[in-house]
Amino acid sequence: QVQLVESGGGLVQPGGSLRLSCAASGFTFSSYAMRWYRQAPGKERGMVAAISSAAGSTNYADSVKGRFTISRDNTKNTVYLQMNSLKPEDTAVYYCNAAGVEQFRRNDYWGQGTQVTVSS
């Protein structure tokens, strides 16, 4: 069965750093693009960062450029989100997403999310 398990969330002060991890299993991780989304109360879920299957391309929301870095380790089936210079507006539930194709079928997998709270 497919699993995406996020970890690393928690409470951090403004200006602090946090690293999120997403461990994947049950599919061919190296063939999938990976993305991080976040959703704050009362707001729609939006993409934060994305990375291609071979890690040759990354993309970021304007609000996090220069502060967040997405990376992946295909030998460990894990994608990371390094978050620096955190702001209160970064507070949200962060979700890991995998998108790809296997056996000619498009797949879109989601983790359960991890809470990030930025507050003094």
C-alpha positions, 0 to 999 in steps of 0.5 A: 500500500502507498504511504506518505508519512510527514514528520518534523513539524512543531512549534518554532519561534519567528526567525527560526528553522525547521526541516520537514521530512516525507518518507514514501513507500508503496510506489516507484518514488524515483519516478514521481515529482514531489511537492509540498503544500500547506493549508492554514485555517480558512484558506485554500491549500496551496503549493509551497515547493516542488521538485522533479523526479530526478531532482533537476528542477525545483519550483517555489511559491513567491512567498517562500523563495529564498527561505525554503529549500526542497530536496529529495534523496531517491535512495531513501525514498524521502523528500525534505523541506528545509524552512528558514527565517520562519514567519507567523504566516507560515503557520499551517498544516504541511502536506506531502504530495506525489504525482506520477504515472505507473502502468499508464495510470496517473497517480496522486498521493497525499500524506496526512500532514504535519502541523507547523506553528510559528509563534513567539 
